[in-house]
Each structure stands twice: as structure tokens, then as C-alpha cells.
Amino acid sequence: MRKNIISARKFIKPSFSFLVEKKRDGGEFSDAEIRYIVDSILDDDLPEFQQSALAMAIFFQGMSAQETAIFAEEMMLSGEVIDLTAISRPKIDKYSTGGVGDKTTLVLGPLAAACGVVMPTMNGVDEEHMISNLDKLSSIPNFNPILDLKGFKAQLKKVGCTFIKQDPEISPVDAKFYKLRQLTGTIPSLPLITGSVLSRKLAEGAEGLVIDVKWGNGSFIKDVEQAKQLARSITRVGRSMKRRCVALVTDMNQPLGDTVGTGLEIKEAIQLLKGEGPEDLQELVLKLGMEIVRLAGVAGSTLSAKQTVQRHLKDGSALQKFKDMIEAQGGDISVIDDPDKFPTAKHVRKLPAPKRGYVHTINAGLIAEGVQKLAMKKNGKYDPAVGVSEIKKVGTQVKQGEPLMMIHYNDEAKMEEALEYLKTAYRLAPKRPNPPLLIVERVA
């Protein structure tokens, strides 16, 4: 059907070289030209070298909000667009640029479902920082991260949330173009990120979107101003596509929570679903949860949104939705009821502070790399017992020899390799630093 619609338009096809040169020189693509580009990528008619040149031209020259909206819509229409209108509850998804120790999406899916909001989550490759949510969920025995689209819709209707791998039928042009962006160094392009996010999330059936844009050494966005620009870009283009959007710009210059590692993070997510856990994650879950229920229309005022989120965390309904989701996807819920059933590492060793002082800075990216070295198996999967816990945060005073973190490991050789990253992640100073602001800006 799409091909018949496109071919019916009166449109003289330009050469690919012309399109590259047009964008290189700062020109703006017409709607028809963008449709032609998307169709050509879908049909493998646009050679890879010209796709690369096009991505680079967009990286340097950018795209207008109108171009980006059409690009997102056409990529969305390049595959399946899921119709969730049979589900009467509001459908709000959450997108994060990914961060070290971030368990918020794992908590917000079942929390939203408990609040009466459907969250149609498919995990994209751009929503992780080395260790993805699906990596974490794989620490639950028998958990199945793959559902077909029929099963996806059925689970959303029954449970209200899913955590599955991105279906290949969702925005296939984006999947192709994303791989090329990885090869050409054009991942940070704001319009390309915006088009990618919206094409996938809207194809999944979302009526609105809450965005968590992270900045810092534990994110691929290192500059706070660029993070703010991305938040504004996604919300602005989303609104132009008649979708409700709100974004929070959040700090990722230290790990979120007290743990990094697959099984350890799931155990921390269970704590959060009980209304407990580390203060920074509790704050972020509360603020993002409030945005979700307000965007969905479940709560009107800020106070009502806060009370709604807190109630469903404290009364056990959010945790029950998490168990319902795990069970629906084949997982063993006994580990949710009793987290002590998760596998434990053979060895636990402290990372001692080299001197007395305050934790001045933490390189979260180095901690993620250290955990990845520690936990990665030969088969490419993560050891669920391995990771770090009890992470000392910025501003904490420590004595010489006091643990900066506890390291859980099974392999001595991997431990020595990981230590090179973990030891260099911390910088201590004699004076207490100002604590970083977790939520930098709200864009709505």
C-alpha cells in the first residue's frame, strides 16, 4: 500500500548526489525528497557510501523541525505501526538515552501499569550504556525478551507493560540507518536522534512520551547544553506530530543507585518497587512517574501525581505488576519474592580508598567498563552474580582504606583487568564538593 501511495505522487526523482550536495550546502529537504530518501534506504536503492555522506551532511548542517518530523513519520511508516486503540487506557512510553546503574525504566513500566497507564516498551540499542535493561532482566531465570507483535499487544492489554527486544518490523529504516550512524560517527546528531526515537516509539503505539535525557561521563552526551537541545528537539518535534511529550534532563556523572551489574540491579529495582532503595533513584522514579501519570491524564495536579505514584509503590501494586510482567514473559517470579535466590558471586572484595578525603568526582563510564570486563562471559552474556555494590557517591567523606565500593566477582583474572578501570574512576579531594543536581531541567 505504501508503494502505491508513493508512486501515485507526481515527483521527479533527484539524483542521490544532488540530495547530498543540497544538505551539505545547508538546504532544506522537501517532504517528497525525505519520503524518497526513506524509501530508497528501505529498498536498498541508496548506496551505503551515499547514505554515509548524507548522514554526515545532516550531522554538520542539521535539519529543521519540519524536516525532522517528516523524517520521523516516514521512518515510522516504513514498517508496522501498532494499533492499540482497542485498549482504552492511555498509552505513554518512556525513552532514556541510557546511563550507568539506571533502573528507572524497569520500575516505571510496572508502576505506570499499576497507575492505569499502558507502557508499550521495546528496548532499543540506543537506550542503554553497555549493560541494557534486557541484559539485566536476563538474570531472571527463563525470562523471555522476545514477543511477536500479536503477543506484544495481548500482554499490554492484560498486564499493561512489556520489556521486549525491538521488533524488526518496527521502523526498519531506522534500524538500517542507525547501524550506519554507528559506523560514521554521526550518532550524536540531534535531528537523527529525534527522528529515530519518535519513529520507533510512535510505531509502538505510544500516544505520548516521557523522555529522560542524560548528560555526563556515564552517557554518550557529555555536554549539558547538548542534552538540553536534544530534550527540546524531541518535545518540539513530538508536539508537531500531535503527540504529548515532556522531557527531563538528568545528571549522569556518577552511577545511579548503589549497584551496577545485571542481577544486582534487578534486586535494587525490586527495592524501588517496594518504595525503598537509594535516594537518587527514588527521586528520579518519583519525578518521571509523576510526568507519566500527568501526561496520561490519570492525575491532574502535581500533588495528585505525587500521591498516585507514592501510593502504588507503597501498596505493593507496582511490584505485583512487575511480577505479572515477568510471569507473562516466562520468568521465574520466585526470585522476585525472594531476591536471595539470585546467584551470588564466589568472592566479594572492597575497593579501598587510597587516602582520606571526599569523593570529588566519579567517572561512571569507567565503572560500567570495569563491570563489563568483570561480568562478560565467552558466550557474550553477563554473569548475573557479578558487579559492584555499595558505591560511594560524590560528596561522601571516606577514610583511607574504607571501601569506595564492593566488587562481586567469580574470576580472578577478570578481576585484575576490571580493577584498572574501577580504581581510576574515583577522584578524592580534601574539600567537600557541591552535590550534583540530579534533575537539571524540565522541558514541556
Secondary structure, 3 states (H helix, E strand, C coil): CHHHHHHHCCCCCCCHHHHHHHHHCCCCCCHHHHHHHHHHHHCCCCCHHHHHHHHHHHHHHCCCHHHHHHHHHHHHCCCCCCCCCCCCCCEEEEEECCCCCCCHHHHHHHHHHHCCCEECCEECCCCCCCCCHHHHHCCCCCCCCCCCHHHHHHHHHHCCECCEECCCCCCHHHHHHHHHHHHHCCCCCHHHHHHHHHHHHHHCCCCEEEEEEEECCCCCCCCHHHHHHHHHHHHHHHHHCCCEEEEEEEECCCCCCCCECHHHHHHHHHHHHCCCCCHHHHHHHHHHHHHHHHHHCCCCCHHHHHHHHHHHHHCCHHHHHHHHHHHHCCCCCHHHHCHHHCCCCCEEEEEECCCCEEEEEECHHHHHHHHHHHHECCCCCECCCCEEECCCCCCCEECCCCEEEEEEECCHHHHHHHHHHHHHCEEEECCCCCCCCCEEEEEC
